[in-house]
Amino acid sequence: MNTFGVAYRTAVFGSSHGALVGCSVEGIPPGTRLNLAEVQHELDRRRPAQSLLVSQRKEADRLEILDGLLEGMATGTPVVAAVRNEDADPSHYREYFRTPRPGHGDYVARVKYRGANDPRGGGQLSGRMTAPLVISGAFARQVLAPHGIGFLAHTVALGGVRARPVPLDSVRATAEANPVRCGDPKATAEMVAAVEAARRERDSVGGIIEGVVTGLPVGAGEPFFLSSESALAALLFSIPAVKGVEFGAGFAAAGMRGSDHNDAYRLEGGRVVTRTNHAGGILGGLTTGMPLVVRVAVKPTASIPREQDTVDLDAMTPAKVTVKGRHDPCIVPRAVPVVENALAMGMLDLLLLGGHLGGDRRG
């Protein structure tokens, strides 16, 4: 399935080493003026070759609008957007069809698609497919910005280094200014060192990204199967390399008592708020009006330039493989804007479904 959403529907297309990747987006209110420079800015945050810590594949990721906008405004028909693959190098990938790379989808894709899958860069099972998520999310956040809803993501752990809790205003001011997108300056230096050490050892590291959504109304979410947690978790798990998702206190809640985990209510300026936010802004699958806080665990990059054990699938014999090409020793910094924009994409769908933006409720 290449489509996500009900009221705000995003269909992705393309592949890592094909002509392009892109998306078709339905649900942008007709007449919405979209600032394409802001969409390009989000793509620029995700693109490779931003620093020596990430892949040196040279992709400009120039946004192309193929349909759905007239003089910068949404026409009510699907908005179709794409970026071209301009620096694809498929020369190494055919061998991985026969000797699959550990940690990649090479083997399972060959079995599922009966040998007809595109092995170049993983085909559609590639981090390259996150560019359409960024495009859709960049559209969505422009729809939501006039309603006071904002999105922020940042690195809170990388290579075994954990950042200290930092106020959101400080994160906004500092995270984009460093190559690991972390708001804690001390942890930033240690994270950079961890990535560089992994690169020297021909290895890779993973980490944790925290996403925060502010300005949400109370009650967004459609229980049972489209609760805020279920819908957003499904979307975040669709990002390649994400292996875990938690909201609020997350797994730490399992070690807490109810008296500690429960968020006590209080009044603030006539509004009902909570003293703490262990629930991460969601109760009963519905947003509480407090900041929505979610963290995603990103595995170490699977493509590492050291020899590993594999199997020759044609001869059915043990084999060795060494991954060649241009790869990130750590995918986490480039995944930060992906998480941020995916949250915008998912929240717009839930808010439209619930009629929270003034439209009709759809079930």
C-alpha positions in Angstrom: 0.0 0.0 0.0 1.5 3.3 -1.1 -1.2 5.6 0.3 -1.6 7.0 3.8 -4.5 9.0 5.2 -8.3 9.4 4.9 -9.1 13.1 4.7 -5.6 14.1 3.8 -4.3 11.4 1.5 -0.7 11.0 0.4 0.3 8.5 -2.3 4.0 8.1 -2.8 5.7 6.9 -6.0 9.1 6.3 -7.5 12.2 4.5 -6.3 15.7 5.2 -5.1 17.5 4.9 -8.5 14.6 5.4 -10.8 13.9 8.7 -12.6 12.3 10.4 -9.6 10.4 10.1 -6.3 7.3 12.0 -5.5 3.8 12.1 -4.1 0.2 12.9 -5.0 -1.6 14.7 -2.2 -5.4 15.0 -1.8 -7.2 17.1 0.9 -5.5 20.4 0.7 -8.4 22.9 0.9 -9.0 24.6 -2.5 -7.7 28.1 -2.5 -4.9 27.4 -0.1 -1.8 29.3 -1.1 1.3 27.2 -0.8 4.7 28.7 -0.4 6.9 26.5 -2.4 10.1 28.0 -1.1 9.1 26.7 2.4 8.6 23.2 0.9 12.1 23.4 -0.8 13.5 24.5 2.6 12.2 21.3 4.2 13.6 19.2 1.3 17.0 20.9 1.7 17.0 19.9 5.4 16.6 16.3 4.4 18.9 16.1 1.4 22.3 14.2 1.4 25.7 15.8 1.4 24.9 18.5 4.0 28.0 17.6 6.1 30.7 15.0 6.3 28.6 13.0 8.7 26.0 12.0 6.1 25.9 10.4 2.6 27.8 12.4 -0.1 25.3 11.5 -2.8 24.8 14.8 -4.7 21.1 15.3 -5.0 19.7 18.9 -5.3 16.2 17.6 -4.5 14.7 20.5 -6.5 10.9 20.5 -6.1 8.8 20.1 -9.2 5.0 20.7 -9.0 3.4 18.6 -11.8 -0.3 19.4 -11.1 -2.8 20.7 -8.6 -1.6 24.3 -8.2 -2.6 27.3 -10.2 -0.7 30.5 -9.6 0.5 29.1 -6.3 -3.0 28.1 -5.0 -4.4 24.6 -4.5 -7.1 23.9 -7.1 -8.9 21.2 -5.2 -7.5 18.4 -7.4 -4.5 16.3 -6.2 -1.3 18.2 -5.8 1.4 16.1 -7.6 5.0 16.9 -6.7 8.3 15.2 -7.4 12.1 15.5 -7.1 14.4 14.0 -9.7 17.1 11.4 -9.0 20.1 13.1 -10.5 23.1 11.4 -8.9 22.0 7.7 -8.8 24.9 5.2 -9.1 23.4 1.7 -9.5 26.7 0.0 -10.4 27.1 -1.9 -7.1 23.6 -3.1 -6.5 23.1 -6.0 -8.9 25.5 -8.1 -6.8 23.3 -7.5 -3.7 20.4 -9.2 -5.6 22.5 -12.4 -5.4 24.3 -11.8 -2.1 21.9 -9.7 0.0 23.2 -7.1 2.4 22.7 -7.8 6.1 20.2 -5.3 7.6 18.6 -4.5 4.3 15.5 -5.6 2.5 17.3 -7.2 -0.4 16.5 -10.8 0.6 12.9 -10.4 1.7 12.1 -8.2 -1.4 13.5 -10.9 -3.7 11.3 -13.5 -2.1 8.2 -11.3 -1.9 8.3 -10.1 -5.5 9.6 -13.4 -6.9 12.8 -11.9 -8.2 11.1 -9.0 -10.0 12.1 -6.3 -7.5 14.4 -3.4 -8.3 17.6 -4.0 -6.3 19.1 -0.6 -7.1 19.4 1.3 -3.8 16.7 -0.9 -2.3 14.2 0.3 -4.9 11.1 1.5 -3.0 12.5 0.1 0.3 14.9 3.0 0.5 15.4 6.1 2.7 15.1 8.0 -0.6 11.3 7.5 -0.3 11.2 9.9 2.7 11.5 12.9 0.3 7.8 12.5 -0.6 6.9 12.4 3.1 8.7 15.7 3.6 6.9 17.3 0.7 3.5 16.2 1.9 4.3 17.3 5.5 5.6 20.6 4.3 2.2 21.2 2.5 0.4 20.1 5.7 2.2 22.4 8.1 1.3 25.4 5.9 -2.4 24.4 6.2 -1.9 24.1 10.0 0.3 27.1 10.7 -2.6 29.6 10.7 -4.3 27.6 13.4 -1.2 28.0 15.7 -0.1 24.4 15.3 3.7 23.9 15.2 6.1 21.0 14.7 9.7 20.5 16.0 12.0 17.4 16.0 15.5 17.1 17.3 18.1 14.4 18.2 18.0 13.3 21.8 20.3 10.3 21.6 23.0 9.2 19.1 25.7 6.6 19.3 25.1 6.0 23.0 25.2 9.7 23.9 22.1 11.1 25.4 21.2 14.8 25.4 20.1 16.6 28.6 16.5 17.9 28.6 16.5 21.3 26.9 13.7 23.9 26.7 12.0 23.9 23.3 12.9 27.5 22.7 16.6 26.5 23.1 16.2 23.6 20.8 14.6 25.8 18.1 17.5 28.2 18.4 20.4 25.7 18.3 19.5 22.3 16.8 19.6 23.4 13.2 23.0 25.0 13.6 24.9 21.7 14.2 25.3 18.6 12.0 23.5 16.2 14.4 20.5 18.5 15.0 20.8 18.3 18.8 19.7 21.1 21.2 22.3 20.2 23.9 25.7 21.7 23.0 27.7 19.4 25.3 26.0 16.3 23.9 26.4 17.6 20.3 30.1 17.5 20.5 30.1 14.0 21.9 27.6 12.8 19.2 29.7 14.2 16.4 32.7 12.4 17.9 30.7 9.1 18.0 29.7 9.4 14.3 33.3 10.1 13.3 34.6 7.2 15.4 32.1 4.9 13.7 33.2 6.1 10.2 36.8 5.5 11.0 36.0 2.0 12.1 33.9 1.4 8.9 30.8 1.1 11.0 27.6 3.1 11.8 25.5 4.3 14.7 21.8 4.9 15.4 19.9 7.2 17.8 16.6 8.6 19.0 14.6 11.5 17.6 12.0 13.4 19.6 9.1 15.1 17.9 6.9 17.7 19.5 3.6 19.1 18.2 2.3 22.3 19.9 -1.0 24.1 19.7 -3.2 21.1 19.2 -6.9 21.2 20.2 -8.4 18.7 22.7 -10.0 15.6 21.1 -8.1 15.0 17.8 -8.0 11.3 17.0 -10.5 8.6 15.8 -10.6 5.7 18.2 -10.4 2.7 17.8 -8.0 2.1 14.9 -7.3 5.8 14.0 -6.5 7.0 17.4 -3.8 9.7 17.5 -1.2 7.1 18.8 -2.2 4.3 16.3 -2.3 6.6 13.2 1.0 8.4 14.0 2.8 5.3 15.0 1.8 3.6 11.8 3.1 6.5 9.8 6.4 6.9 11.8 7.1 3.1 11.5 6.8 3.6 7.7 10.0 5.7 7.8 12.9 3.3 6.8 15.2 2.5 9.8 12.7 3.3 12.5 12.5 0.4 14.9 10.6 1.9 17.9 8.0 4.5 18.7 7.0 5.8 22.1 4.7 8.6 23.3 5.3 10.6 26.5 7.0 8.5 29.2 6.7 5.6 26.8 8.4 2.4 28.0 9.5 4.1 31.2 5.8 4.2 32.2 6.0 0.4 32.8 8.3 1.0 35.8 6.2 3.8 37.3 3.3 3.8 39.7 0.0 5.2 38.7 0.3 8.0 41.2 3.6 9.0 39.5 2.5 8.5 35.9 -1.0 10.2 36.1 -0.9 13.8 34.9 -2.8 15.9 37.5 -5.2 18.5 36.1 -5.1 22.2 36.9 -6.5 25.4 35.5 -4.3 27.9 33.7 -5.9 31.1 32.3 -9.3 29.4 32.2 -7.9 26.4 30.3 -7.6 22.8 31.7 -4.0 21.7 31.5 -1.9 19.1 33.3 1.0 19.6 35.7 3.1 16.9 34.0 2.9 15.4 30.5 3.8 11.7 31.0 0.9 10.9 28.6 2.7 12.8 25.8 -0.4 14.8 25.0 -2.6 11.8 24.3 -5.2 10.1 26.5 -7.7 7.5 25.2 -6.2 7.9 21.8 -7.3 11.6 21.8 -5.1 14.7 22.0 -5.3 16.5 25.4 -4.2 20.0 24.3 -0.8 19.5 25.9 2.2 19.2 23.6 2.2 15.9 21.8 5.6 14.3 22.5 6.8 11.2 20.6 10.2 9.6 20.2 11.4 7.3 17.5 14.3 4.9 17.7 16.5 4.8 14.5 18.7 1.8 13.9 22.3 2.1 12.8 22.7 2.5 9.1 22.8 -1.0 7.6 25.2 -0.1 4.8 28.7 -0.4 6.3 31.9 -0.8 4.4 33.2 -3.8 6.2 33.0 -7.5 5.2 30.0 -9.3 6.5 28.6 -12.8 6.2 25.7 -13.5 3.8 24.5 -16.2 1.4 24.8 -16.6 -2.3 21.1 -17.0 -3.1 21.7 -18.5 -6.6 24.3 -21.1 -5.5 22.8 -21.4 -1.9 26.3 -21.3 -0.4 27.8 -19.2 2.3 29.3 -15.9 0.9 30.8 -12.6 2.0 29.7 -9.1 1.1 31.2 -5.7 1.5 28.9 -2.8 0.9 30.2 -0.2 -1.6 28.9 3.2 -2.5 28.0 6.4 -0.6 26.2 5.9 2.6 25.4 7.7 5.9 27.5 6.5 8.9 24.4 7.8 10.8 21.0 8.4 9.3 19.6 10.2 12.4 20.4 13.9 11.4 18.7 13.5 8.1 15.7 11.7 9.6 14.9 14.6 12.0 13.1 16.7 9.3 11.4 13.5 8.1 9.9 12.9 11.5 8.9 16.5 11.9 7.1 16.6 8.5 5.6 13.2 8.8 3.9 14.3 12.1 2.5 17.3 10.2 1.1 15.0 7.5 -0.5 12.7 10.0 -1.9 15.4 12.3 -3.6 17.2 9.4 -5.4 14.0 8.4 -6.6 13.5 12.0 -7.6 17.2 12.4 -9.6 17.2 9.2 -11.2 13.9 10.1 -12.4 15.3 13.4 -13.6 18.6 12.0 -11.2 20.6 14.1 -10.2 23.0 11.3 -13.8 24.0 10.5 -14.5 21.4 7.9 -17.0 18.6 7.8 -16.3 15.5 9.9 -15.5 12.4 7.9 -15.6 8.9 9.3 
